[in-house]
């Protein structure tokens, strides 16, 4: 048997196993949503479905329609929040994603039921339903995670590297031993013939900062045999992926417009920013008042903190935040990054930073037009100057307005390197849509419950490649 034949045999076996696992994941999601819809139906029938209640017309098939609408809405929101990625995401992230989806679903369903009844129905049953759903979701996600850990076999990978960034990528992938196991690392300098012989012994290949020509040859070889490849994206890859396919010739073309978001998208985005921001401030203003009073009583210093940041087109503006550190924390003008246990953080500061309440005054930045709700996080001017000195492509982030939340804030970390942050923000810019904004806003709610450092200056990333 030739090496290619052996590779095909092994890959077919792996593909069947992967297809079976995917089917199990989908079946788990269907079972969970169906059970949650049944719980909703039971609570609705017991609490609202009595003879002289507000829904007598729904005792027939209408009750199944109500349960069906509930299930569909819950399914969609869980998909948006990545709530069905059992084993892919951390267990706590999956649970929080589903709980947030359940809360939103129950609020929407309560509004629907009130419209049907033509009266504001009692909310207590829906509150009880939400509590029951949260407990159920926590239990079933834990069960699915256990099933995943017992059935999933980590993929044996070979890493083809060419520099320091590959080592960092290897470290990140090895942090998920339940999914990946990099058994061997070889340098791209060994040549294509050696790489072809080696990759066949593994379940897949990881391509780090490999030179472009060799990278293409490896990709084509692996594609021809069906070998799985995990390729680190270059900036040019992200730009091309965001392009538009042109098929008016017999030669396929990709049109890269290089304009960020369109004028129509920008106008709609700005209008939604204003509407959503004003609506959110109805709830936020009382909280902001309490925080302001607490800061003033704590050390009698100023309530707000202003700092120069950079937004669209490289324009500078003064960002507003609730002051969470002592007055003159950087009195000598020296940039001093905050750490989790920084002595400069006040007592009130630790609380508001933990719940991201220090960011609330940025609603005024959004209304003013300096920021958007979703976009690349505005960096300090000092940081931008350092990043641009080593990564000129960092300027690409400023094709769109800075945001209160964004792609890099959700899928990255506060210690994410500058080049990785750039790539994440480029993914947002090149794939922009209102639907993506909606998804990122929902996912932001989830990360509020995850423990991360609330501040921090990333060491300048030296792993930039030719994009």
N, C-alpha and C positions, 0 to 999 in steps of 0.2 A: 504494500500500500504506500503510495507517495505521500509526501508531507501535506500537499494540498488536499488529497482525499481524506486524510486523517483530520485535517482542520475542518473540512465540511461536515464530517461525521460528528465531531465534537460540538460544532456550532449548532447543528440541527438539534442535538440533545439539549443544549443550553436554551435554544429558542423555544422548544416545547415547554421546558420548565418555566421560562419567563412568561410565556403566554398563559400557562396555568396559574401562575401567581397573579398576573394581571386580572384574570377572570375571578379569582378569589377576592381580590380587592374590590372589584366592582360589585360582586355579590354581597360582600360585607356592607357596602354603602347602601345598597338597595334594601337589605334586611333592616338596617338601622333606621333609615328614613320611614320605612313601612311601619315599624314598631312605634316610632315617635308620632306618626299620623294616627295610629290606633289609640295611643294615649290621649292625643288631642280629642279624638272622637268620643272617647269614654268620658272625659272631663266635660266636654260640650254637652253630651247627652244627659249626664247626671245633673249638671248645674244650670243648663239653659234649656234643656229639651223637655221640660214638663208640659202637661196638656195645655195650660193657659199661659205658657211662656211666650217669648217674642218670636219663636221660630216654628209655629205649627205647620207651616207649608213645607218644611224641610224634613218632616218625618218620613217621607218617601225616599226617592232616589236622591233628593237634594242633599241629604246628609252625607252621601258618598262624594258628592261634588265638593262639599266643604272640606272633607278630609283630603280629597285629591288635590285641591288648590293648596291646602296647607303643606302637603308632601312635596309638591312641585316647587313651591316657594322656598321651602327649607333645603331642598336638593340644590337649587340654583345658588343660594347664599353660601351653602357649605362649599360648593365648587369654587365660587369666587374667593372664599377665604382659605382655599387649599385645605379644607377640613377633612378631606377623605384621603389624604396622603399618609395613611398608616404606615409607620416604619420609615417613611421618607423624612418627615419632620420629627422634632422632639415631641414626646408624648404630651407634655404640658402645652406646647404650641397647638397641637391638634385639638386638645380639650378646650382651650380658650377660644380657638377659631369656631368650634361647633357651638359653644355656649353663646358666643356673640351672635352667631347665625340664628340660634333658637330665640334669643331675646328679640332680635329684629323681626323675625317671623311672627312671634306671638303678638308684638305690637301692631304689625300690619294686619294680622288676622283679627285682632280685637277691633281695629278700625273698620274692617270689612263687616264683621258681625253687627257692629253698631249701626252701620249704614243700612244693612238689611233690615234690622229691627226698627229703624227710624227713631232710635233713642239710644242714649249712652247707657249701655248695659253695665251691670256690675263688673268691676275689674278684678275682684278678689279671686274668682276661679282661674283667671288667666295668670295671676301672680303665682297661685299654687301650681298651675301647670308648668310655669317656667322653672320653679324650684325642682319639681319632679323631673323635668327634662334635663336640668343641669346635673342632677344625681345620676340619671340614666346614662347621659353622654359620658360622664366621667368613668362609669363602670364599663361601658361597652368599648370605649377607646382603650382602656387598660387591658381588656380582654383581647382586643384585636392586636394590640402591641405585643402581648405575650405570644399570640399565634404567629405573628411575624418573626419574632426572635427565635422561635422554635423551628420554623420552617425555612427561613431564608438562609441561603448559603452565600457568604461574601464572595464577590467576584475577584478572582486572582488576576492581577494586572501587572503589566510591565510598563515602566515609565521611561520615555525617551526624552532626555533632557539636554539642555544646552547652556544652562546658567543658573544663577541664584534663585530666580523666580520659580523654577521647577522644584527646587527644594522646599520652598514655602508651600507650593501647591501640594507636594507630597505630604507635608506635615498636616495640611488641612484635610486631605482625603483619609489619611491614617487616623484622624480623629473620629471617623465613623467606621470602626472595625466591623460593625454589623453589616455594612454594605460593601466596603472596598478593602482589599488587601493588596498593597503593592509589594509583590514578592521580589521584584528585581528592578534595578535602575541601570540603564546603559546610556552612554553619551551619544549624542547625534553624530559625533565625529567618527564612530566606528564604520559608518557607511551604510548605504541602502541594502546591500547584499546580506550583511550580518543582521540588520534589523529585520529583514524579511524572514530569515531563519528563526529568529528569536520569538517574534510575536505569535507564531502559531502554537506555542506551548502554553499560552495564557488565554483567559476569557476576554481580554480586551487590552487596549494600549492607551496610555495617557501621553499626550503630546504637550510638552512644555514649550519653552521659548526656542523652538526648532527653526532653523533658517527656512525661508519661504519655499524655495525650490524643493528641498528635501521633504518638507512638510506635505507638499502637494503629492509627491511620489508615494509617501507612506499612506496618505489618505486614499489614494487610488488603489493601492495594493490591498489595503484592508477592506475597502468597499467591494472590490472584485470577489473577495472570499467571504464577505459577510462578517468580518471581524469588528466588534464594537470598538469605537474610538471616542475618547474623551479629549477634546482639543481645546486648549486655552485660546480664548478669543483675542484677536488683535483688534485695534481700533478700526482698521479698514474692514475687518469682517463685520463688525457691528454696523458700519455705515452702509455696506452693500446689502446686508440683511434688511435694512430699512428702506431699500430702494423699491421702485415700481417696475414690474416685469413688462417689457415692451415686446409684443409678439406680432408686429406688423411686417416683419421681415422673416426670411427663412433662417436668419441668424438670431438666436435669443440675445436680448439685451436687457440690462438693468439700468433704469434711469435713477440716478441719485441727484435729487433736487438741491440738496445742501442748504435748505432754508429754515430748518427747524420745523415749527408748526405753521400752518397756513393762516392767512388773515381771518378767514371765517372761524377757524378753530380758536384763534386767539381772542376774537370778539366774544364768542360763546363762553369760552373759559373765563374771561374777565367778568362777564355778566353773572355767571354762576358763582364766581368768587364772592361778588358783592352780595348776592342773594343769600348764599349759604352762610357767609360770615355774619351778616345781620341777624339771621335766624339763630345761629349758634350763640351770638352775644346775648340774646334774651336769657339764655340759661347761664352763660358764663359771667355776666356782669355781677350778680350777687356773690359768686365765688371770688371774683377779682376784688370785690370790696372787702371781703373777709381777709383775703391774703394781704391786701394793702395795709389793713389795720394791724394784722399780726406782725408784719415787717416793721411798721412804725413803732409798735409797742416793744418789740424785741430789743432794738438798739438805737431807736430814735433817729436813724439815718434816712436817707432818701429811699423812696419806695421803688422807683424805676432805675434801671441801669441801661445806659445807651452805649452802643459800640458800633464802630464803622464796619460795615460788611459790603460785599460785592454782589450785584445782581445782574440782570440781563444787559448784555452789551458792555460788561465791565463797569457799569455805573455804580458809584458808591452811594450808600445811604446809611442812616443811623437806625440800627435795629433796636427795638424796645423789648426789654425783659424785666420781670420782677427781680429785684436785687436779691441774690441768694448768698452772697459772700460779704465779708466785712468791707467797710468803706475804704477806698484806696488800696484794694487788694493788689493792684499793680502800680503802686505809687511812683516807682522810678521809671515807668514806661516800659519796663521789661515784660515780655510776654511769658507768663507763668501758667502752664497748663494745669487745670484742676484734676485732682485724683479723687478716688472714691472716699478716702478718709482725710481729705484736705482740711487742715486746721482753720483755713480762712472761711470755710462754709459755716454760716450761722445755723442756729437751732431751727429756725423757721425755714432756712434755705435747704436743709436736708430733707425736710418734708416735701416742699414744693418741687424740688428737683426729682425726688423719687416718683412723683405723680405727674411730672412734666408741667406743673402749674405755672412754672416760671416763664413758659412760652406764651401764655395767654395774651399778654399785651401785643403780641405780633398780629392779632386781629386788626389792630389799627394800622400796622404796616401794610396789611393786605388791602384794607379799604383805601388807603392812600395810593396804592398801585406799585409800591416798592416790591411787593412779594405776591405770590399766588398761594392757594391752599396746598397745591401739589407742584413740586418742582425740585431741582437740585438745592440742597441745603446751602444757604449763603455762608461763605467762608470769611474769616477775618482777612483784612487787606494784607496783613503781614504774612499770613499763611499762603495767600494767593501768590504773592511775589516769590516766595520760596518754591512753590509748586511749579510756577511757570518757568523758573530758571532751569529746572531739570526736566520738566514735562511740558513743552510748548503746547501740546494738544489739549492741555487743561483748559485752554480758552474756549474749547468747544462746548463746555457746560453752560456758557453764557448766551446760547442761542435762544434760551427761554428764561422767563422770570424765575428767580429763586423761590423756594417753597417752604411752607411750614413743615410739611412732610414730603417724602419722596422715595424713589426707588432705592437709592443707596441707604437711606435710613431704615428701610424695612428689610432688605435682603443683605445689607452689610452690617458692620458693627462700628462702634465709635473708634476702634483702633484699626479699622480698615485702611490700608495704604492708599495714598493719593491716586496711584494708577488704577487700582481696583475700583476706587470710588468713581473715577472718571468713566471707566467701562460700564459700571452700573447705571450711572446717570445718562450715558449715551444710549443704553438700552431703552430708557424712558423716552428720550428725545426722538430717537429713530422709530419708535413704535407707538408714538403718542396717539391716544384716542380718549374721548370722554369716558368710555367704559373703563379704560385703564386707570384714569383718575378716580373713578368710583371705587374700583377694586383696591387701589392703594389707600384710600381713605378708610375703608373698612378694615384693611389689614393693619393700619396704624392703631386702631383700637386694641388689637391683639397685643402689639408690642408694648403698650402701656403697662401690661401685666407681666412682662418679662424683665428680669433683672439684668440691666446693663449699666455700664458707666454712663453717667448723664453728661459728661463733658470729656474733652480730651483732645490733644493735638497729635495727629498722626505723624510719625517720623516719615520724612519724605521718601517715597517709594523709588528705589533705584532699579526696579526691574523693568523699566520701560523698554519696549522693543520697537523696532521700526514698524510703524503701522501702515 
